[in-house]
Amino acid sequence: MEEALSCVRKMRDEELEMSLVTYSILVGGFAKIGNVQIGKRDGRSRIDAPIDIYHTMMDGYTMIKNEEKCIMVFDRLKECGFAPSVVTCGCLINLYTKVADTQSFSIVQLLVFLRSGAIPSMGKVYKALEVSDMMKSAGVKHNLKTCSMLINGFINLKDWANAFSIFEDVIRDGLKPDVILYNNIIRAFCGMGNVERAIRTVEEMKKERHRPTSRTFMPIIHCFARAGEMRRALDVFDMMRRSGCIPTVHTYNSLILGLVKAAGTMEKAVDILDEMLLAGMSPNEHSYTTIMHGYASLGDTGKAFEYFSKMKNEGLELGVYTYEALLKACCKAAGCKVL
């Protein structure tokens, strides 16, 4: 199993996210050889598994957002005499920036979340900061991964000041930002509306010989599309492809939405959808529904129903927003005023 743990460490080094299947295989492997046993002997804790398996279990529980189980594994780790390392603390920071803190929301907000089926994703960043303080007390230094997690947590809260404060700490401590950290900072600049600074950051990371990824360009494209600056959004999209990055479905959807909202660009929106199909990407519910709403605004019931049929034929979910597009198209075609 040492070879298996080496694979895990290599995945972490390469910033590859483990899936539930990966976790199941690893934990199952240790269980089969009887190497995950936590018990008591002579009043003292006993462990046969290395600390890596505990980190893996904590990561797994974080992935399914099970805070209770993750903390239980952490407590057992301490009982067995292991001192929390930067990896251990990173597991906890990752947990607290992902687990929803429903106590921070009002009753009205919670009702909205429950009705929509959405889960608040702002996390318990204040608890992540408590872990950061614990690290300082224990003399454990942050690494790029833990800093990125904290920055991401603050970005989700739209707390730009603290996100940039941590980035400044990274520079001050002599750490060299990696692609993930740069991507988070670019996302922060776009979130606060400073897209020009985001573009300059892309150039900075290139100078540091970091290759941009799809996640580097996505927030910039989304920011321009949301502002209706479609020419610039498409320019960044071309830059993204020239850099060798493969656009995601989310990237295409941002462009389609921006073009649908812009006057006189419906044909271009359809071209992007067709380009998406030619690239081997499967449009999702948002892709087709956005196109439907575009044709609905024009009162083109034929086209709206055409894409509705495509959604049905491809087995995609037909939600309220989809049917709203049809109703909107019918009312518009009938000369009714659509609010």
Number of C-alpha atoms within 10 A of each C-alpha: 11 9 8 13 15 12 12 21 14 12 13 13 10 9 12 10 12 15 12 14 9 14 19 13 13 18 17 13 15 17 13 9 9 11 16 18 12 15 13 11 8 6 7 10 15 16 17 13 15 14 17 16 18 20 21 22 20 24 24 24 21 24 20 13 16 14 18 11 15 23 16 11 16 21 11 17 21 12 15 17 12 13 12 17 16 18 17 21 22 25 24 25 29 26 29 26 27 24 21 18 17 17 9 13 12 10 11 9 13 17 12 13 15 12 9 9 9 10 14 17 15 21 23 23 26 16 15 23 15 12 17 23 13 14 18 12 10 12 11 16 14 21 14 15 21 22 21 26 24 25 26 25 26 24 23 19 17 15 16 17 12 16 23 17 11 16 23 11 13 19 11 10 12 8 13 12 20 16 21 18 21 22 26 21 26 26 24 26 23 22 20 13 15 15 20 12 14 24 17 12 18 21 14 13 18 13 10 13 11 15 15 20 18 18 20 25 25 24 23 26 27 24 24 22 23 18 13 19 16 22 12 15 25 15 11 18 22 13 13 21 14 10 13 12 18 13 20 14 16 15 19 23 24 23 26 28 23 26 28 24 20 18 10 10 16 20 13 14 25 18 13 17 23 13 13 20 12 10 11 8 15 14 19 16 19 20 24 23 24 24 25 29 25 28 23 26 20 16 20 19 22 14 18 27 18 12 18 22 12 12 20 11 9 12 11 15 12 13 11 8 15 20 15 15 24 24 17 25 28 21 17 18 16 11 10 11 9 12 4
